[in-house]
Amino acid sequence: MDLRAAYGREIGAAGSGQVVFAGEQGGYGLTVLIEHDSGVRTRYAHLSSTTVAEGDSVDARQTIGRAGQS
């Protein structure tokens, strides 16, 4: 599912989990991938910046980056 957000808006994690990827990812641009406690993964793509790194643990609604343009 793609959700729209205004440029620069803080993006929060959908749920708690661990960051398994944070960086440039092909057509997705700057991306954060979180594996949640349930095993489900969420991808946050087209970001203008990130505030987390691979291996970080995150809480639900914790800011993981800011929306970019696409």
C-alpha positions as CSV (number, residue, x, y, z in Angstrom):
1,M,0.0,0.0,0.0
2,D,1.4,3.4,-0.9
3,L,0.5,6.3,1.4
4,R,1.1,10.0,0.5
5,A,2.8,12.5,2.8
6,A,3.8,16.1,2.5
7,Y,7.5,16.6,1.8
8,G,9.5,16.7,5.0
9,R,6.8,15.2,7.2
10,E,8.0,12.9,9.9
11,I,7.3,9.2,9.1
12,G,6.6,6.8,12.0
13,A,7.0,3.1,12.2
14,A,3.8,1.1,11.8
15,G,4.9,-1.1,14.7
16,S,7.8,-2.1,16.8
17,G,10.6,-4.2,15.3
18,Q,14.2,-4.1,13.9
19,V,15.6,-2.1,11.0
20,V,16.9,-4.7,8.5
21,F,17.8,-2.1,5.8
22,A,18.4,1.6,5.7
23,G,19.8,3.2,2.5
24,E,19.4,3.6,-1.2
25,Q,17.4,0.9,-2.8
26,G,17.0,1.0,-6.6
27,G,13.7,2.6,-7.8
28,Y,12.6,3.1,-4.1
29,G,15.3,5.8,-3.4
30,L,16.2,6.3,0.2
31,T,14.4,3.4,2.0
32,V,14.0,1.9,5.5
33,L,12.8,-1.7,5.9
34,I,11.6,-2.9,9.3
35,E,10.9,-6.4,10.3
36,H,8.2,-6.4,12.9
37,D,7.8,-8.7,15.9
38,S,5.2,-10.7,13.9
39,G,7.7,-11.4,11.1
40,V,5.9,-9.0,8.7
41,R,8.1,-6.4,7.0
42,T,7.2,-2.8,6.1
43,R,9.1,-0.7,3.6
44,Y,9.2,3.1,3.9
45,A,10.5,4.4,0.5
46,H,11.1,7.7,-1.3
47,L,12.3,9.3,2.0
48,S,14.2,12.6,2.1
49,S,16.2,11.5,5.2
50,T,16.3,8.7,7.8
51,T,16.8,8.8,11.5
52,V,17.6,5.1,12.0
53,A,20.3,2.6,10.8
54,E,20.4,-1.1,10.1
55,G,20.2,-3.1,13.3
56,D,18.3,-0.4,15.3
57,S,15.3,-1.4,17.3
58,V,12.3,0.8,16.8
59,D,9.0,1.3,18.7
60,A,5.6,1.8,17.2
61,R,5.1,5.3,15.9
62,Q,8.8,6.2,16.4
63,T,10.1,8.5,13.7
64,I,12.2,6.6,11.2
65,G,12.7,9.4,8.6
66,R,11.1,12.2,6.6
67,A,9.0,12.0,3.5
68,G,10.6,12.8,0.2
69,Q,9.3,13.4,-3.3
70,S,8.3,10.9,-5.9
